[in-house]
Amino acid sequence: MKTAIYPGSFDPTTNGHTDIITRASRFVDRLVVGVLENPSKTPVFSTEERVNQLKELTKDMPGVEVRSFSGLTVDFARSLGADLIIRGLRAVTDFEYEFQMALTNRNLADEIETLFIPTSAHCLYLSSSMVKEIALFGGNIDDKVPPIIKEALMDKYKNRRTK
Ligand code: ADP
């Protein structure tokens, strides 16, 4: 059974992420989406919120699971018996960082391979941070995130503005 992990912050999940999940899940038996609990970042959504959002978004996708993790990505992969790390690649600006991560992970665990999936054209310039910024200022994000994420963002920022 081929198991892969797709690790990331998913703060929040965008159409770019769901596109990668859909496409990656077609060529593995089990795809575990790993929501990183990163102590050096202050996310807009808690780990639990991000996990629940992804669970809702992937509930009809066979073979897709969602979990949170902390620590090294390769340790998370090993704990699941996964030998593939899926990462999405957007513009060339992603390349340097992703390449560095892939080589570092290979150095830590040479039995685990990183597989890059190129973004779909309509998600090329789509990032969680861009979506948050647009939402914060009341812009339209309908074509960038699934409806449940739009709702969650509107809720989050409404609360912030009234604090
Ligand atoms: P991280 O903090 O690990 O980069 P992200 O949630 O930003 O977490 O991204 C997780 C993965 O999803 C990364 O491999 C990133 O390149 C990929 N990704 C993010 N947005 C897109 C997109 N629009 N198209 C394709 N891949 C994407």
Backbone and ligand atoms as CSV (ligand in chain L), in Angstrom:
chain,resi,resn,atom,element,x,y,z
A,1,MET,N,N,0.848,-1.206,0.000
A,1,MET,CA,C,0.000,0.000,0.000
A,1,MET,C,C,0.878,1.249,0.000
A,2,LYS,N,N,0.629,2.121,-0.936
A,2,LYS,CA,C,1.436,3.339,-1.044
A,2,LYS,C,C,0.816,4.448,-0.194
A,3,THR,N,N,1.589,4.886,0.807
A,3,THR,CA,C,1.123,5.981,1.671
A,3,THR,C,C,1.990,7.209,1.448
A,4,ALA,N,N,1.352,8.360,1.283
A,4,ALA,CA,C,2.077,9.627,1.147
A,4,ALA,C,C,1.555,10.610,2.183
A,5,ILE,N,N,2.403,11.555,2.521
A,5,ILE,CA,C,1.927,12.647,3.380
A,5,ILE,C,C,1.969,13.945,2.578
A,6,TYR,N,N,1.069,14.845,2.914
A,6,TYR,CA,C,1.072,16.185,2.319
A,6,TYR,C,C,1.094,17.158,3.501
A,7,PRO,N,N,2.311,17.572,3.901
A,7,PRO,CA,C,2.416,18.437,5.079
A,7,PRO,C,C,2.310,19.918,4.727
A,8,GLY,N,N,1.842,20.710,5.669
A,8,GLY,CA,C,1.783,22.145,5.439
A,8,GLY,C,C,1.132,22.860,6.598
A,9,SER,N,N,1.032,24.177,6.462
A,9,SER,CA,C,0.407,24.983,7.518
A,9,SER,C,C,-1.117,25.027,7.338
A,10,PHE,N,N,-1.560,25.123,6.101
A,10,PHE,CA,C,-3.001,25.161,5.782
A,10,PHE,C,C,-3.736,26.210,6.634
A,11,ASP,N,N,-3.174,27.425,6.664
A,11,ASP,CA,C,-3.750,28.476,7.517
A,11,ASP,C,C,-4.276,29.645,6.681
A,12,PRO,N,N,-5.408,29.512,6.014
A,12,PRO,CA,C,-6.259,28.330,5.927
A,12,PRO,C,C,-6.019,27.578,4.619
A,13,THR,N,N,-6.785,26.511,4.440
A,13,THR,CA,C,-6.761,25.753,3.191
A,13,THR,C,C,-7.316,26.603,2.056
A,14,THR,N,N,-6.612,26.590,0.917
A,14,THR,CA,C,-7.083,27.321,-0.267
A,14,THR,C,C,-7.444,26.319,-1.362
A,15,ASN,N,N,-7.966,26.845,-2.470
A,15,ASN,CA,C,-8.249,25.970,-3.613
A,15,ASN,C,C,-6.957,25.350,-4.162
A,16,GLY,N,N,-5.835,26.031,-3.938
A,16,GLY,CA,C,-4.541,25.470,-4.369
A,16,GLY,C,C,-4.226,24.197,-3.603
A,17,HIS,N,N,-4.493,24.210,-2.291
A,17,HIS,CA,C,-4.266,23.003,-1.481
A,17,HIS,C,C,-5.212,21.870,-1.887
A,18,THR,N,N,-6.493,22.177,-2.025
A,18,THR,CA,C,-7.456,21.100,-2.338
A,18,THR,C,C,-7.173,20.514,-3.722
A,19,ASP,N,N,-6.679,21.356,-4.619
A,19,ASP,CA,C,-6.301,20.869,-5.958
A,19,ASP,C,C,-5.159,19.839,-5.839
A,20,ILE,N,N,-4.170,20.155,-5.023
A,20,ILE,CA,C,-3.034,19.219,-4.844
A,20,ILE,C,C,-3.522,17.936,-4.157
A,21,ILE,N,N,-4.389,18.072,-3.149
A,21,ILE,CA,C,-4.893,16.888,-2.435
A,21,ILE,C,C,-5.651,15.966,-3.411
A,22,THR,N,N,-6.536,16.568,-4.203
A,22,THR,CA,C,-7.320,15.781,-5.165
A,22,THR,C,C,-6.410,15.042,-6.128
A,23,ARG,N,N,-5.430,15.759,-6.666
A,23,ARG,CA,C,-4.569,15.140,-7.683
A,23,ARG,C,C,-3.635,14.108,-7.071
A,24,ALA,N,N,-3.086,14.405,-5.888
A,24,ALA,CA,C,-2.159,13.455,-5.252
A,24,ALA,C,C,-2.882,12.178,-4.836
A,25,SER,N,N,-4.124,12.330,-4.380
A,25,SER,CA,C,-4.848,11.161,-3.860
A,25,SER,C,C,-5.138,10.139,-4.959
A,26,ARG,N,N,-5.036,10.562,-6.220
A,26,ARG,CA,C,-5.322,9.640,-7.323
A,26,ARG,C,C,-4.219,8.616,-7.533
A,27,PHE,N,N,-2.991,8.923,-7.095
A,27,PHE,CA,C,-1.934,7.948,-7.383
A,27,PHE,C,C,-1.295,7.334,-6.142
A,28,VAL,N,N,-1.938,7.507,-4.981
A,28,VAL,CA,C,-1.508,6.755,-3.794
A,28,VAL,C,C,-2.748,6.081,-3.194
A,29,ASP,N,N,-2.515,5.087,-2.351
A,29,ASP,CA,C,-3.658,4.419,-1.715
A,29,ASP,C,C,-4.157,5.232,-0.533
A,30,ARG,N,N,-3.189,5.864,0.141
A,30,ARG,CA,C,-3.528,6.598,1.356
A,30,ARG,C,C,-2.750,7.910,1.355
A,31,LEU,N,N,-3.465,9.013,1.496
A,31,LEU,CA,C,-2.809,10.323,1.554
A,31,LEU,C,C,-3.147,10.949,2.909
A,32,VAL,N,N,-2.112,11.180,3.710
A,32,VAL,CA,C,-2.353,11.783,5.017
A,32,VAL,C,C,-1.950,13.258,4.953
A,33,VAL,N,N,-2.937,14.123,5.081
A,33,VAL,CA,C,-2.665,15.563,5.095
A,33,VAL,C,C,-2.203,15.903,6.514
A,34,GLY,N,N,-1.023,16.475,6.623
A,34,GLY,CA,C,-0.444,16.757,7.942
A,34,GLY,C,C,-0.460,18.245,8.234
A,35,VAL,N,N,-1.198,18.621,9.249
A,35,VAL,CA,C,-1.281,20.037,9.635
A,35,VAL,C,C,-0.202,20.314,10.673
A,36,LEU,N,N,0.732,21.161,10.284
A,36,LEU,CA,C,1.890,21.406,11.146
A,36,LEU,C,C,1.548,22.340,12.305
A,37,GLU,N,N,1.888,21.861,13.490
A,37,GLU,CA,C,1.801,22.713,14.682
A,37,GLU,C,C,3.160,23.351,14.835
A,38,ASN,N,N,3.264,24.601,14.390
A,38,ASN,CA,C,4.578,25.236,14.360
A,38,ASN,C,C,4.673,26.295,15.461
A,39,PRO,N,N,5.475,26.040,16.488
A,39,PRO,CA,C,5.529,26.986,17.614
A,39,PRO,C,C,6.071,28.356,17.230
A,40,SER,N,N,6.799,28.444,16.102
A,40,SER,CA,C,7.363,29.751,15.745
A,40,SER,C,C,6.401,30.591,14.903
A,41,LYS,N,N,5.241,30.034,14.560
A,41,LYS,CA,C,4.269,30.820,13.786
A,41,LYS,C,C,3.018,31.019,14.620
A,42,THR,N,N,2.374,32.167,14.470
A,42,THR,CA,C,1.090,32.368,15.140
A,42,THR,C,C,0.002,32.292,14.081
A,43,PRO,N,N,-0.649,31.162,13.961
A,43,PRO,CA,C,-1.649,31.018,12.902
A,43,PRO,C,C,-2.938,31.759,13.224
A,44,VAL,N,N,-3.685,32.076,12.189
A,44,VAL,CA,C,-5.008,32.683,12.385
A,44,VAL,C,C,-5.963,31.618,12.924
A,45,PHE,N,N,-5.852,30.398,12.392
A,45,PHE,CA,C,-6.706,29.303,12.844
A,45,PHE,C,C,-5.900,28.336,13.707
A,46,SER,N,N,-6.520,27.872,14.793
A,46,SER,CA,C,-5.840,26.913,15.662
A,46,SER,C,C,-5.612,25.613,14.897
A,47,THR,N,N,-4.750,24.784,15.442
A,47,THR,CA,C,-4.487,23.497,14.789
A,47,THR,C,C,-5.790,22.708,14.659
A,48,GLU,N,N,-6.579,22.718,15.738
A,48,GLU,CA,C,-7.841,21.968,15.716
A,48,GLU,C,C,-8.780,22.503,14.621
A,49,GLU,N,N,-8.842,23.822,14.507
A,49,GLU,CA,C,-9.706,24.405,13.471
A,49,GLU,C,C,-9.236,23.998,12.075
A,50,ARG,N,N,-7.916,24.049,11.864
A,50,ARG,CA,C,-7.376,23.721,10.541
A,50,ARG,C,C,-7.606,22.248,10.204
A,51,VAL,N,N,-7.435,21.388,11.214
A,51,VAL,CA,C,-7.670,19.952,10.998
A,51,VAL,C,C,-9.150,19.718,10.673
A,52,ASN,N,N,-10.039,20.341,11.440
A,52,ASN,CA,C,-11.476,20.142,11.206
A,52,ASN,C,C,-11.911,20.662,9.838
A,53,GLN,N,N,-11.345,21.798,9.429
A,53,GLN,CA,C,-11.678,22.335,8.102
A,53,GLN,C,C,-11.265,21.339,7.017
A,54,LEU,N,N,-10.050,20.822,7.141
A,54,LEU,CA,C,-9.566,19.878,6.128
A,54,LEU,C,C,-10.355,18.576,6.145
A,55,LYS,N,N,-10.765,18.144,7.344
A,55,LYS,CA,C,-11.571,16.914,7.426
A,55,LYS,C,C,-12.885,17.096,6.685
A,56,GLU,N,N,-13.488,18.256,6.885
A,56,GLU,CA,C,-14.756,18.547,6.207
A,56,GLU,C,C,-14.546,18.585,4.680
A,57,LEU,N,N,-13.464,19.232,4.254
A,57,LEU,CA,C,-13.219,19.397,2.817
A,57,LEU,C,C,-12.854,18.093,2.116
A,58,THR,N,N,-12.340,17.124,2.874
A,58,THR,CA,C,-11.873,15.877,2.234
A,58,THR,C,C,-12.763,14.689,2.592
A,59,LYS,N,N,-13.900,14.977,3.216
A,59,LYS,CA,C,-14.699,13.854,3.745
A,59,LYS,C,C,-15.196,12.891,2.660
A,60,ASP,N,N,-15.338,13.381,1.435
A,60,ASP,CA,C,-15.787,12.483,0.359
A,60,ASP,C,C,-14.633,11.974,-0.512
A,61,MET,N,N,-13.411,12.200,-0.062
A,61,MET,CA,C,-12.270,11.737,-0.875
A,61,MET,C,C,-11.748,10.439,-0.293
A,62,PRO,N,N,-11.900,9.335,-1.000
A,62,PRO,CA,C,-11.446,8.061,-0.457
A,62,PRO,C,C,-9.929,8.036,-0.293
A,63,GLY,N,N,-9.489,7.478,0.827
A,63,GLY,CA,C,-8.048,7.327,1.048
A,63,GLY,C,C,-7.365,8.561,1.619
A,64,VAL,N,N,-8.127,9.631,1.869
A,64,VAL,CA,C,-7.513,10.848,2.411
A,64,VAL,C,C,-7.822,10.968,3.905
A,65,GLU,N,N,-6.770,11.166,4.693
A,65,GLU,CA,C,-6.922,11.367,6.149
A,65,GLU,C,C,-6.292,12.692,6.524
A,66,VAL,N,N,-6.686,13.223,7.657
A,66,VAL,CA,C,-6.106,14.491,8.109
A,66,VAL,C,C,-5.621,14.326,9.549
A,67,ARG,N,N,-4.396,14.740,9.803
A,67,ARG,CA,C,-3.865,14.683,11.168
A,67,ARG,C,C,-3.012,15.916,11.433
A,68,SER,N,N,-2.808,16.214,12.696
A,68,SER,CA,C,-1.853,17.273,13.020
A,68,SER,C,C,-0.533,16.607,13.403
A,69,PHE,N,N,0.532,17.383,13.296
A,69,PHE,CA,C,1.820,16.859,13.746
A,69,PHE,C,C,2.723,18.009,14.159
A,70,SER,N,N,3.714,17.652,14.969
A,70,SER,CA,C,4.739,18.642,15.311
A,70,SER,C,C,6.076,17.925,15.153
A,71,GLY,N,N,7.119,18.689,15.111
A,71,GLY,CA,C,8.439,18.071,14.950
A,71,GLY,C,C,8.789,17.898,13.487
A,72,LEU,N,N,9.689,16.940,13.237
A,72,LEU,CA,C,10.211,16.767,11.886
A,72,LEU,C,C,9.197,16.088,10.961
A,73,THR,N,N,9.124,16.600,9.744
A,73,THR,CA,C,8.224,16.008,8.741
A,73,THR,C,C,8.592,14.543,8.480
A,74,VAL,N,N,9.887,14.250,8.424
A,74,VAL,CA,C,10.293,12.857,8.133
A,74,VAL,C,C,9.876,11.909,9.261
A,75,ASP,N,N,9.858,12.409,10.487
A,75,ASP,CA,C,9.401,11.558,11.607
A,75,ASP,C,C,7.900,11.287,11.495
A,76,PHE,N,N,7.170,12.320,11.076
A,76,PHE,CA,C,5.729,12.161,10.865
A,76,PHE,C,C,5.493,11.110,9.763
A,77,ALA,N,N,6.257,11.227,8.688
A,77,ALA,CA,C,6.122,10.262,7.578
A,77,ALA,C,C,6.430,8.849,8.069
A,78,ARG,N,N,7.524,8.708,8.770
A,78,ARG,CA,C,7.923,7.375,9.254
A,78,ARG,C,C,6.867,6.776,10.175
A,79,SER,N,N,6.279,7.619,11.028
A,79,SER,CA,C,5.299,7.107,11.996
A,79,SER,C,C,4.061,6.544,11.284
A,80,LEU,N,N,3.874,6.948,10.017
A,80,LEU,CA,C,2.705,6.479,9.262
A,80,LEU,C,C,3.074,5.425,8.224
A,81,GLY,N,N,4.356,5.100,8.167
A,81,GLY,CA,C,4.806,4.147,7.149
A,81,GLY,C,C,4.770,4.757,5.752
A,82,ALA,N,N,4.912,6.092,5.676
A,82,ALA,CA,C,4.877,6.775,4.372
A,82,ALA,C,C,6.290,6.942,3.831
A,83,ASP,N,N,6.443,6.729,2.511
A,83,ASP,CA,C,7.768,6.975,1.929
A,83,ASP,C,C,7.718,8.058,0.851
A,84,LEU,N,N,6.648,8.832,0.884
A,84,LEU,CA,C,6.503,9.935,-0.078
A,84,LEU,C,C,6.021,11.193,0.632
A,85,ILE,N,N,6.675,12.303,0.324
A,85,ILE,CA,C,6.204,13.605,0.814
A,85,ILE,C,C,5.734,14.383,-0.409
A,86,ILE,N,N,4.484,14.785,-0.397
A,86,ILE,CA,C,3.948,15.579,-1.513
A,86,ILE,C,C,4.082,17.055,-1.174
A,87,ARG,N,N,4.560,17.840,-2.127
A,87,ARG,CA,C,4.566,19.297,-1.970
A,87,ARG,C,C,4.086,19.915,-3.275
A,88,GLY,N,N,3.424,21.031,-3.163
A,88,GLY,CA,C,2.959,21.734,-4.356
A,88,GLY,C,C,3.982,22.782,-4.757
A,89,LEU,N,N,4.114,23.018,-6.047
A,89,LEU,CA,C,5.021,24.061,-6.521
A,89,LEU,C,C,4.244,25.092,-7.320
A,90,ARG,N,N,4.402,26.339,-6.913
A,90,ARG,CA,C,3.762,27.418,-7.663
A,90,ARG,C,C,4.814,28.092,-8.545
A,91,ALA,N,N,4.936,29.372,-8.438
A,91,ALA,CA,C,5.894,30.100,-9.266
A,91,ALA,C,C,7.311,29.738,-8.844
A,92,VAL,N,N,8.255,30.241,-9.578
A,92,VAL,CA,C,9.662,29.919,-9.348
A,92,VAL,C,C,10.112,30.332,-7.937
A,93,THR,N,N,9.391,31.268,-7.342
A,93,THR,CA,C,9.724,31.738,-6.002
A,93,THR,C,C,9.618,30.614,-4.960
A,94,ASP,N,N,8.807,29.608,-5.199
A,94,ASP,CA,C,8.704,28.476,-4.274
A,94,ASP,C,C,9.929,27.577,-4.347
A,95,PHE,N,N,10.590,27.618,-5.495
A,95,PHE,CA,C,11.553,26.571,-5.811
A,95,PHE,C,C,12.702,26.461,-4.822
A,96,GLU,N,N,13.339,27.582,-4.530
A,96,GLU,CA,C,14.530,27.582,-3.674
A,96,GLU,C,C,14.229,26.937,-2.312
A,97,TYR,N,N,13.156,27.406,-1.690
A,97,TYR,CA,C,12.769,26.891,-0.370
A,97,TYR,C,C,12.398,25.408,-0.436
A,98,GLU,N,N,11.582,25.058,-1.413
A,98,GLU,CA,C,11.118,23.670,-1.523
A,98,GLU,C,C,12.281,22.717,-1.828
A,99,PHE,N,N,13.202,23.176,-2.651
A,99,PHE,CA,C,14.360,22.354,-3.009
A,99,PHE,C,C,15.227,22.110,-1.774
A,100,GLN,N,N,15.415,23.174,-1.014
A,100,GLN,CA,C,16.208,23.089,0.217
A,100,GLN,C,C,15.565,22.105,1.205
A,101,MET,N,N,14.243,22.219,1.361
A,101,MET,CA,C,13.512,21.315,2.259
A,101,MET,C,C,13.626,19.863,1.798
A,102,ALA,N,N,13.476,19.677,0.483
A,102,ALA,CA,C,13.516,18.312,-0.061
A,102,ALA,C,C,14.887,17.685,0.182
A,103,LEU,N,N,15.944,18.460,-0.060
A,103,LEU,CA,C,17.293,17.918,0.135
A,103,LEU,C,C,17.568,17.668,1.614
A,104,THR,N,N,17.070,18.555,2.480
A,104,THR,CA,C,17.262,18.370,3.926
A,104,THR,C,C,16.534,17.119,4.392
A,105,ASN,N,N,15.323,16.943,3.928
A,105,ASN,CA,C,14.553,15.754,4.331
A,105,ASN,C,C,15.202,14.472,3.801
A,106,ARG,N,N,15.741,14.539,2.624
A,106,ARG,CA,C,16.419,13.376,2.023
A,106,ARG,C,C,17.653,13.026,2.833
A,107,ASN,N,N,18.333,14.084,3.284
A,107,ASN,CA,C,19.525,13.897,4.100
A,107,ASN,C,C,19.182,13.249,5.441
A,108,LEU,N,N,18.025,13.619,5.986
A,108,LEU,CA,C,17.596,13.061,7.271
A,108,LEU,C,C,17.036,11.649,7.115
A,109,ALA,N,N,16.431,11.384,5.971
A,109,ALA,CA,C,15.760,10.090,5.774
A,109,ALA,C,C,15.801,9.750,4.287
A,110,ASP,N,N,16.826,8.993,3.864
A,110,ASP,CA,C,16.972,8.803,2.414
A,110,ASP,C,C,16.015,7.771,1.829
A,111,GLU,N,N,15.212,7.141,2.674
A,111,GLU,CA,C,14.203,6.211,2.135
A,111,GLU,C,C,12.912,6.964,1.772
A,112,ILE,N,N,12.865,8.252,2.132
A,112,ILE,CA,C,11.649,9.034,1.860
A,112,ILE,C,C,11.909,10.009,0.702
A,113,GLU,N,N,11.027,9.994,-0.267
A,113,GLU,CA,C,11.184,10.833,-1.458
A,113,GLU,C,C,10.197,11.994,-1.420
A,114,THR,N,N,10.627,13.149,-1.926
A,114,THR,CA,C,9.697,14.284,-2.068
A,114,THR,C,C,9.206,14.335,-3.513
A,115,LEU,N,N,7.927,14.472,-3.667
A,115,LEU,CA,C,7.346,14.556,-5.001
A,115,LEU,C,C,6.662,15.910,-5.145
A,116,PHE,N,N,7.080,16.680,-6.150
A,116,PHE,CA,C,6.471,17.994,-6.377
A,116,PHE,C,C,5.355,17.884,-7.403
A,117,ILE,N,N,4.249,18.503,-7.087
A,117,ILE,CA,C,3.148,18.557,-8.046
A,117,ILE,C,C,2.976,20.012,-8.471
A,118,PRO,N,N,3.080,20.275,-9.776
A,118,PRO,CA,C,2.925,21.667,-10.212
A,118,PRO,C,C,1.490,22.138,-10.029
A,119,THR,N,N,1.364,23.360,-9.590
A,119,THR,CA,C,0.035,23.929,-9.363
A,119,THR,C,C,-0.778,23.974,-10.663
A,120,SER,N,N,-2.076,24.027,-10.520
A,120,SER,CA,C,-2.921,24.265,-11.695
A,120,SER,C,C,-2.879,25.761,-12.000
A,121,ALA,N,N,-3.039,26.090,-13.270
A,121,ALA,CA,C,-2.855,27.477,-13.703
A,121,ALA,C,C,-3.677,28.473,-12.871
A,122,HIS,N,N,-4.912,28.089,-12.525
A,122,HIS,CA,C,-5.758,29.058,-11.816
A,122,HIS,C,C,-5.340,29.241,-10.351
A,123,CYS,N,N,-4.388,28.430,-9.875
A,123,CYS,CA,C,-3.937,28.553,-8.475
A,123,CYS,C,C,-2.509,29.095,-8.378
A,124,LEU,N,N,-1.988,29.547,-9.503
A,124,LEU,CA,C,-0.569,29.922,-9.574
A,124,LEU,C,C,-0.163,30.961,-8.536
A,125,TYR,N,N,-0.964,31.976,-8.376
A,125,TYR,CA,C,-0.580,33.038,-7.442
A,125,TYR,C,C,-1.446,33.025,-6.188
A,126,LEU,N,N,-1.850,31.838,-5.794
A,126,LEU,CA,C,-2.760,31.702,-4.658
A,126,LEU,C,C,-2.010,31.201,-3.434
A,127,SER,N,N,-2.090,31.970,-2.356
A,127,SER,CA,C,-1.444,31.535,-1.111
A,127,SER,C,C,-2.369,31.854,0.063
A,128,SER,N,N,-2.163,31.146,1.167
A,128,SER,CA,C,-2.982,31.393,2.358
A,128,SER,C,C,-2.814,32.836,2.825
A,129,SER,N,N,-1.581,33.344,2.784
A,129,SER,CA,C,-1.371,34.697,3.305
A,129,SER,C,C,-2.069,35.737,2.429
A,130,MET,N,N,-2.063,35.503,1.116
A,130,MET,CA,C,-2.743,36.457,0.232
A,130,MET,C,C,-4.256,36.447,0.491
A,131,VAL,N,N,-4.780,35.263,0.678
A,131,VAL,CA,C,-6.214,35.124,0.941
A,131,VAL,C,C,-6.597,35.831,2.250
A,132,LYS,N,N,-5.764,35.663,3.279
A,132,LYS,CA,C,-6.047,36.300,4.586
A,132,LYS,C,C,-6.041,37.810,4.462
A,133,GLU,N,N,-5.087,38.316,3.686
A,133,GLU,CA,C,-4.996,39.767,3.551
A,133,GLU,C,C,-6.223,40.322,2.816
A,134,ILE,N,N,-6.622,39.633,1.766
A,134,ILE,CA,C,-7.805,40.104,1.027
A,134,ILE,C,C,-9.040,40.058,1.939
A,135,ALA,N,N,-9.177,38.945,2.679
A,135,ALA,CA,C,-10.350,38.771,3.550
A,135,ALA,C,C,-10.378,39.825,4.656
A,136,LEU,N,N,-9.206,40.124,5.186
A,136,LEU,CA,C,-9.122,41.102,6.275
A,136,LEU,C,C,-9.693,42.456,5.855
A,137,PHE,N,N,-9.450,42.802,4.593
A,137,PHE,CA,C,-9.930,44.091,4.110
A,137,PHE,C,C,-11.238,43.986,3.331
A,138,GLY,N,N,-11.915,42.862,3.511
A,138,GLY,CA,C,-13.264,42.718,2.955
A,138,GLY,C,C,-13.336,42.439,1.467
A,139,GLY,N,N,-12.229,42.006,0.859
A,139,GLY,CA,C,-12.241,41.703,-0.579
A,139,GLY,C,C,-12.891,40.363,-0.870
A,140,ASN,N,N,-13.116,40.119,-2.155
A,140,ASN,CA,C,-13.809,38.901,-2.581
A,140,ASN,C,C,-12.821,37.733,-2.750
A,141,ILE,N,N,-13.089,36.653,-2.013
A,141,ILE,CA,C,-12.205,35.482,-2.113
A,141,ILE,C,C,-12.968,34.247,-2.619
A,142,ASP,N,N,-14.121,34.487,-3.235
A,142,ASP,CA,C,-14.973,33.379,-3.691
A,142,ASP,C,C,-14.262,32.373,-4.593
A,143,ASP,N,N,-13.379,32.867,-5.464
A,143,ASP,CA,C,-12.729,31.930,-6.392
A,143,ASP,C,C,-11.395,31.414,-5.852
A,144,LYS,N,N,-11.105,31.703,-4.585
A,144,LYS,CA,C,-9.798,31.329,-4.034
A,144,LYS,C,C,-9.852,30.266,-2.954
A,145,VAL,N,N,-10.978,30.194,-2.259
A,145,VAL,CA,C,-11.103,29.227,-1.151
A,145,VAL,C,C,-12.465,28.533,-1.201
A,146,PRO,N,N,-12.577,27.342,-0.619
A,146,PRO,CA,C,-13.883,26.692,-0.540
A,146,PRO,C,C,-14.821,27.520,0.353
A,147,PRO,N,N,-16.148,27.398,0.135
A,147,PRO,CA,C,-17.107,28.211,0.895
A,147,PRO,C,C,-16.946,28.115,2.418
A,148,ILE,N,N,-16.640,26.933,2.973
A,148,ILE,CA,C,-16.523,26.852,4.447
A,148,ILE,C,C,-15.334,27.662,4.968
A,149,ILE,N,N,-14.318,27.800,4.134
A,149,ILE,CA,C,-13.140,28.586,4.548
A,149,ILE,C,C,-13.482,30.075,4.478
A,150,LYS,N,N,-14.227,30.442,3.463
A,150,LYS,CA,C,-14.647,31.849,3.340
A,150,LYS,C,C,-15.444,32.243,4.592
A,151,GLU,N,N,-16.384,31.382,4.955
A,151,GLU,CA,C,-17.208,31.649,6.136
A,151,GLU,C,C,-16.360,31.775,7.399
A,152,ALA,N,N,-15.423,30.834,7.548
A,152,ALA,CA,C,-14.573,30.822,8.742
A,152,ALA,C,C,-13.715,32.088,8.812
A,153,LEU,N,N,-13.225,32.526,7.651
A,153,LEU,CA,C,-12.393,33.737,7.625
A,153,LEU,C,C,-13.220,34.981,7.956
A,154,MET,N,N,-14.421,35.027,7.392
A,154,MET,CA,C,-15.277,36.185,7.652
A,154,MET,C,C,-15.606,36.265,9.142
A,155,ASP,N,N,-15.854,35.118,9.714
A,155,ASP,CA,C,-16.140,35.020,11.141
A,155,ASP,C,C,-14.967,35.485,11.983
A,156,LYS,N,N,-13.797,34.997,11.625
A,156,LYS,CA,C,-12.576,35.314,12.362
A,156,LYS,C,C,-12.320,36.813,12.341
A,157,TYR,N,N,-12.409,37.407,11.143
A,157,TYR,CA,C,-12.068,38.816,11.031
A,157,TYR,C,C,-13.169,39.724,11.553
A,158,LYS,N,N,-14.392,39.242,11.515
A,158,LYS,CA,C,-15.491,40.019,12.112
A,158,LYS,C,C,-15.234,40.149,13.619
A,159,ASN,N,N,-14.859,39.018,14.226
A,159,ASN,CA,C,-14.551,39.029,15.663
A,159,ASN,C,C,-13.382,39.946,15.977
A,160,ARG,N,N,-12.391,39.915,15.103
A,160,ARG,CA,C,-11.218,40.761,15.339
A,160,ARG,C,C,-11.567,42.232,15.306
A,161,ARG,N,N,-12.423,42.576,14.295
A,161,ARG,CA,C,-12.759,43.994,14.136
A,161,ARG,C,C,-13.607,44.514,15.297
A,162,THR,N,N,-14.372,43.585,15.946
A,162,THR,CA,C,-15.231,44.058,17.011
A,162,THR,C,C,-14.543,43.983,18.379
A,163,LYS,N,N,-13.289,43.489,18.399
A,163,LYS,CA,C,-12.574,43.374,19.684
A,163,LYS,C,C,-12.105,44.733,20.164
L,1,ADP,P1,P,4.051,25.637,4.426
L,1,ADP,O1,O,4.110,26.591,5.578
L,1,ADP,O2,O,4.564,24.260,4.753
L,1,ADP,O3,O,4.630,26.159,3.134
L,1,ADP,P2,P,1.459,25.951,3.167
L,1,ADP,O4,O,0.116,25.621,3.736
L,1,ADP,O5,O,1.725,27.351,2.775
L,1,ADP,O6,O,2.483,25.387,4.220
L,1,ADP,O7,O,1.710,25.042,1.885
L,1,ADP,C1,C,1.689,23.642,1.948
L,1,ADP,C2,C,2.060,23.085,0.593
L,1,ADP,O8,O,1.063,23.431,-0.349
L,1,ADP,C3,C,3.382,23.621,0.022
L,1,ADP,O9,O,4.030,22.584,-0.695
L,1,ADP,C4,C,2.943,24.708,-0.910
L,1,ADP,O10,O,3.881,24.924,-1.950
L,1,ADP,C5,C,1.664,24.092,-1.454
L,1,ADP,N1,N,0.760,25.107,-1.955
L,1,ADP,C6,C,0.268,26.196,-1.312
L,1,ADP,N2,N,-0.504,26.935,-2.138
L,1,ADP,C7,C,-0.514,26.293,-3.334
L,1,ADP,C8,C,-1.091,26.559,-4.618
L,1,ADP,N3,N,-1.831,27.650,-4.833
L,1,ADP,N4,N,-0.863,25.683,-5.613
L,1,ADP,C9,C,-0.096,24.590,-5.389
L,1,ADP,N5,N,0.499,24.281,-4.231
L,1,ADP,C10,C,0.300,25.123,-3.214
